[in-house]
Amino acid sequence: MKAARLFKLLLALALVSLIAVPAVAAEFTIKVGTIVSESHPDYICMRDVFKKYVESESNGKIKVEIYPNAQLGGDRELSESVQMGTIQIALPATSAIAGFEKRFQVLDLPFLFTSRESAFEALDGELGQKLDSYLIPLGFVNLGYFENGFRHVTNSRRPVFVPDDMKGLKLRTMENPMHIAFFKLLGANPTPMNFGELYTALQQKTVDGEENPVAIVYDAKFYEVQKYYSLTGHVFSATMALTSKAFLDKLPEDLREIVMKGGREFVLAQRKMIAEQEDKLLEELKAKGMEVNTLTPEQKALFVEATRPVYDQFKDQLGEEIVEIAKKVK
C-alpha cells in the first residue's frame, strides 16, 4: 500500500512538473501583412503552407502572425512597413513596388503576357531575377512571385467591349503611373485610391469602377456595388512575398534557409490554388448578379493598339536593359 501511494505521489509530481514547464518562447516573430481577407488564396496558403512550414521546421523558434483585410494598410503602406522593420513580410502587387523602383513598371506594360504560364516562365527566369536585383539596395528581398491573375475592368455604368466604352469612366487605379497612362489613352478618368477605401467609393459612386483580377473582385465583394465585369486582361497582376533584407540577415543561417524555403512553398501553393479557383469564382460572380463579358480577339486587338504608345512613353524610365529582356517575353 505504501509503495502504491508513493508511486501515485511521484506520478502526480511528475505531471505537475510537466505542466509547470513553460512552452519554448519564439526567438523571432514574422508579421505578415496583406490586403486580402481570410478566404483569399494568399491568406489560406500563407496560413496553411508558410506558417505551418516555418513554425514546424524551426521547432517553434519562429512565430508567424498574419494580418489580413488591410489591417496594417494598403500595398504601399505594407511595403513601407517592411522597409522600416515594423513588419517582416508584405504580399503586395508588383504594381505597388513601382513607387519604390520605377523599373518594376515593366510588368505593367499593357498586354505584355498572354498567359499565366508565359508570365511565370519570365518571372522565374531572367526577367524576375533582374527585377529582384533592384530590390536589394532598397532593403527588400523577394521570396517569390505569385499571382492575383489578369486584371479586368468592373464598373456600374456599362459593359466594356471596345476602347470607346471606356470613355468617361471614372476608374480607380493603383498609384502606378503606367496604369494611369494607359487608362488615359483609353479615354477613362483614372483615379488613384487606397484599396481599403475602394468598396465605399464604389458604393457611394465616388468612382464608377475599378480594375482587378477575379479573385480580388470576389474576395472584396465588389459584386455588391458593381454591375459589369469585362474580361479585358490588360495586365497580369503578379504579386510578391516581400521581406526585409535586414531581418533575413539577422537570422541564423538555418532559420534563414527555412524562411526562404517556406516562401517558395507558399508561392507554388498559391499559384496552384488561384488557378484552380478562377473559373469557379467567375461563375460565382455571375450568380451574384454581375454581367460578365469576354472580349473577342478582334476586340482585344483594339485595346492592344490603343495602348501601344505606353511602351515608348515609359522606355526611358524603364531603361534599355529591362526593356530588352521584356521584348524577349513579348
Secondary structure by P-SEA (a helix, b strand, c coil): caaaaaaaaaaaaaaaaaaacccccccbbbbbbbccccccaaaaaaaacaaaaaaaaacccbbbbbbcccccccaaaaaaaaaacccccccccccccccccccccccccccccccaaaaaaaaacaaaaaaaaaaccccccccccccccbbbbbbcccccccccccccccccccccaaaaaaaaaaccbbbbbbccccaaaaaaccccbbbbcaaaaaaaccccccccccccccccccccccccaaaaaaccaaaaaaaaaaaaaaaaaaaaaaaacaaaaaaaaaaaccbbbbbcaaaaaaaaaaaccccccccccccaaaaaaaaaac
